[in-house]
Amino acid sequence: MKNETILIIGAAGNNGQATLAALQNIVDANTHVRAAVRNESRGQQLRADYPGIETVVVDLDQPATLITAFAGVTKVFMIPGNVENRAQHAKAAIDAAAAAGTVNQFVLYSVVGAEWEAILFARQFREAEKYLEASGLPWTHLRTIWFQENFVNWAAGIKQGAFYFGVREGRFAPLNVQDIGAIAARILTTPGHERKAYNITGPELLSGYDMAAIFSRVTGRHVDYVSPQATATYESLIQDGWPEWQAKGVLELFEVFASNQAAVVSPDGEALLGRPLTRFEEFVQQSRSTFI
Ligand SMILES: NC(=O)c1ccc[n+]([C@@H]2O[C@H](COP(=O)([O-])OP(=O)(O)OC[C@H]3O[C@@H](n4cnc5c(N)ncnc54)[C@H](OP(=O)(O)O)[C@@H]3O)[C@@H](O)[C@H]2O)c1
């Protein structure tokens, strides 16, 4: 591989760290990995966890902080955070990449279904995608679906024998974050991804009943599936401290799942990685101690 500098923005988050971990196994001495973090203490932590990387402090609410981060950068992976103005954050990174003049690949983290712009999360990510497409930069959209790891937040109910998840009879294909990191690393280190939108889903369609059966099998304790009404889901999200905009976004997303609008298994992830993606039961096995 020729001399490359890969900048990952949102590097300290779940997907950022999964990508750093995967890149460690791939890159050679000619490739520099630079992780953008919000503060230096996170940077110190990441340098300890992923030896050989550089870190740079960036606050996406202050776009001027991006200028030094982009010095010499040839590839970018922009992972917008769980914030309402994530499209603005992505646009700031796109502007900085265009201004740098050295970027030959811009990979934007996004969501499956962004192109339909039917729900808030899709509209937020599609706004960023469109801005990138218009920027003249060589773009790739990495569109992902609901993470398997999210269900760690459902552990309290599962431990008591109930999996409360308001998607009625709907099915979708939950996705493993470590797989996303491996796919991102592959895209960032191989040619041929320009002007492509990849849809990354998990390897199998599952209903709430299927998932409860998996929790039952793995924990050895019977777990019932319960699909609460939307109002109950909303109240419990707010009680757990979710901001209003995000709780409303989750309700819209659950309705998409419930009505089987996301009942698709995409072949893109497996094709990019050259191996099957992690099944939900494998993930629950690996995280068994969380659910018992
Ligand atoms: N949960 C799902 O199932 C799902 C599915 C598809 C897509 N998504 C979306 O995918 C994206 C990535 O997910 P994730 O779990 O990797 O998110 P995450 O763990 O929250 O990581 C996002 C990162 O963005 C950083 N960030 C936020 N605001 C920033 C700012 N102003 N300046 C600099 N950095 C900032 C955060 O920094 P700090 O570490 O300092 O906070 C964090 O490291 C999110 O937008 C998420 O909503 C989620």
The ligand as an SDF file (V2000), in Angstrom:
LIG
                    3D

 48 52  0  0  0  0  0  0  0  0999 V2000
  -27.4230    2.1550   17.7890 N   0  0  0  0  0  0  0  0  0  0  0  0
  -27.7300    1.7160   16.5630 C   0  0  0  0  0  0  0  0  0  0  0  0
  -28.2970    0.6410   16.3980 O   0  0  0  0  0  0  0  0  0  0  0  0
  -27.3470    2.5280   15.3710 C   0  0  0  0  0  0  0  0  0  0  0  0
  -27.5520    2.0120   14.1110 C   0  0  0  0  0  0  0  0  0  0  0  0
  -27.1540    2.7490   12.9940 C   0  0  0  0  0  0  0  0  0  0  0  0
  -26.5600    3.9890   13.1800 C   0  0  0  0  0  0  0  0  0  0  0  0
  -26.3830    4.4780   14.4450 N   0  0  0  0  0  0  0  0  0  0  0  0
  -25.7090    5.7810   14.5490 C   0  0  0  0  0  0  0  0  0  0  0  0
  -24.3690    5.5350   14.1510 O   0  0  0  0  0  0  0  0  0  0  0  0
  -23.4970    6.5270   14.6750 C   0  0  0  0  0  0  0  0  0  0  0  0
  -22.2950    5.8620   15.2850 C   0  0  0  0  0  0  0  0  0  0  0  0
  -22.6960    5.0170   16.3620 O   0  0  0  0  0  0  0  0  0  0  0  0
  -21.7180    4.7540   17.5820 P   0  0  0  0  0  0  0  0  0  0  0  0
  -22.4180    3.7920   18.4840 O   0  0  0  0  0  0  0  0  0  0  0  0
  -20.3550    4.4340   17.0940 O   0  0  0  0  0  0  0  0  0  0  0  0
  -21.7300    6.1970   18.2640 O   0  0  0  0  0  0  0  0  0  0  0  0
  -20.8950    6.6960   19.5260 P   0  0  0  0  0  0  0  0  0  0  0  0
  -20.3090    5.5330   20.2570 O   0  0  0  0  0  0  0  0  0  0  0  0
  -21.7520    7.6520   20.2720 O   0  0  0  0  0  0  0  0  0  0  0  0
  -19.6830    7.4850   18.8280 O   0  0  0  0  0  0  0  0  0  0  0  0
  -19.8460    8.7450   18.2960 C   0  0  0  0  0  0  0  0  0  0  0  0
  -18.5930    9.5320   18.5520 C   0  0  0  0  0  0  0  0  0  0  0  0
  -18.8180   10.8740   18.0810 O   0  0  0  0  0  0  0  0  0  0  0  0
  -18.1700   11.7530   18.9670 C   0  0  0  0  0  0  0  0  0  0  0  0
  -18.7410   13.0850   18.9690 N   0  0  0  0  0  0  0  0  0  0  0  0
  -20.0030   13.4520   19.2650 C   0  0  0  0  0  0  0  0  0  0  0  0
  -20.1170   14.7830   19.2240 N   0  0  0  0  0  0  0  0  0  0  0  0
  -18.9050   15.2710   18.9080 C   0  0  0  0  0  0  0  0  0  0  0  0
  -18.3710   16.5780   18.7310 C   0  0  0  0  0  0  0  0  0  0  0  0
  -19.1080   17.6790   18.8790 N   0  0  0  0  0  0  0  0  0  0  0  0
  -17.0670   16.6980   18.3890 N   0  0  0  0  0  0  0  0  0  0  0  0
  -16.2870   15.6060   18.2540 C   0  0  0  0  0  0  0  0  0  0  0  0
  -16.7200   14.3420   18.4110 N   0  0  0  0  0  0  0  0  0  0  0  0
  -18.0190   14.1890   18.7420 C   0  0  0  0  0  0  0  0  0  0  0  0
  -18.3190   11.1220   20.3140 C   0  0  0  0  0  0  0  0  0  0  0  0
  -17.2870   11.6170   21.1480 O   0  0  0  0  0  0  0  0  0  0  0  0
  -17.1970   11.2890   22.7170 P   0  0  0  0  0  0  0  0  0  0  0  0
  -16.6470    9.8930   22.8020 O   0  0  0  0  0  0  0  0  0  0  0  0
  -16.2950   12.3290   23.2330 O   0  0  0  0  0  0  0  0  0  0  0  0
  -18.6130   11.4120   23.2350 O   0  0  0  0  0  0  0  0  0  0  0  0
  -18.2040    9.6280   20.0140 C   0  0  0  0  0  0  0  0  0  0  0  0
  -16.8900    9.1630   20.1970 O   0  0  0  0  0  0  0  0  0  0  0  0
  -24.3430    7.3210   15.6660 C   0  0  0  0  0  0  0  0  0  0  0  0
  -24.7700    8.5110   15.0560 O   0  0  0  0  0  0  0  0  0  0  0  0
  -25.5380    6.3950   15.9220 C   0  0  0  0  0  0  0  0  0  0  0  0
  -26.6710    7.1000   16.3100 O   0  0  0  0  0  0  0  0  0  0  0  0
  -26.7470    3.7730   15.5260 C   0  0  0  0  0  0  0  0  0  0  0  0
  1  2  1  0
  2  3  2  0
  2  4  1  0
  4  5  1  0
  4 48  2  0
  5  6  2  0
  6  7  1  0
  7  8  2  0
  8  9  1  0
  8 48  1  0
  9 10  1  0
  9 46  1  0
 10 11  1  0
 11 12  1  0
 11 44  1  0
 12 13  1  0
 13 14  1  0
 14 15  2  0
 14 16  1  0
 14 17  1  0
 17 18  1  0
 18 19  2  0
 18 20  1  0
 18 21  1  0
 21 22  1  0
 22 23  1  0
 23 24  1  0
 23 42  1  0
 24 25  1  0
 25 26  1  0
 25 36  1  0
 26 27  1  0
 26 35  1  0
 27 28  2  0
 28 29  1  0
 29 30  1  0
 29 35  2  0
 30 31  1  0
 30 32  2  0
 32 33  1  0
 33 34  2  0
 34 35  1  0
 36 37  1  0
 36 42  1  0
 37 38  1  0
 38 39  2  0
 38 40  1  0
 38 41  1  0
 42 43  1  0
 44 45  1  0
 44 46  1  0
 46 47  1  0
M  CHG  2   8   1  16  -1
M  END
$$$$
